[in-house]
């Protein structure tokens, strides 16, 4: 314990009273003084670690030679090292004999190990993600089929994407296009397929299905689609928008329109809606029809007398 020889007499007597209040567990003495000392040392060490971490973060952010991912990884590793050092230093400072608690610490360690299995796995997965730099804050990602971010792929083939806001110790904070924040465990990003739309380039290709009636001018329809795409400020001029015939359907000639955007975080459904509406207006002016679904029913072999067949 902390020495009290140099303290005033009043403080010394108070410490002796606090030491006298306690219980004996085997050969170990649990006193009120030990409890207060542990709390004070823990609070002081915690505050010291927080101040040191804040100073280290300030120094790391002033270093322009490392990027945001490397800085975040260094902050996580320094935080873990400082907290482990503070815990060991506090145990040594308080004079706690861990051999007296060997049996209890063994059982407690086993229970804590099973309980923190997922937490430790997520911690290691987060460090690996920061080390290989495959996912960084600000990236646009799709995890699996999108179910971990509030839903599966949308009807138009646009998956439910999200922007990585923060890579934490346990989970990655992802903000989807509807403004919701999802905490995705780091381990999930290591075990499921992840599409990172920002890993190589922020540019994303959008594909749209546009049916055109058979009795219409297909070349004119394709030209109007291209003009509509080029007028949208979010659609890139290079690569140029393109339109292809993909199939001759039952009631329409199926076209697929493809164009590129560089800001998928601004939304994909809204850009499709704008292009569809522009195509609708241009088709209406040019007299080009978009066939609507229809089903014809023919009754073969109906009786002439109006009676139902047996």
Secondary structure, DSSP 4 states (H G I P E B T S, - for coil): ----TTS-HHHHHHHHHHHHSEEEETTEEEEHHHHHHHHHHHHHHHHHHHHHHHHHHHHHHH-TTS-HHHHHHHHHHHHHHHHHHHHHHHHHHHT--GGGGHHHHHHHHHHHHHHTHHHHHHHHHHHHHHHHTSS-TT-EEEETTTGGGTSS--TTS----EEEEEE-SSEEEEEETTS-EEEEEHHHHHHS-EEETTSS-S-EEEEEEEEE-TTS-HHHHHHHHHHHHHHSTTB-SSSPPEEEEEEE-SSSEEEEEEEEES-GGG-SHHHHHHHHHHHHHHHHHHT---PPP-------S--TTSPPP-
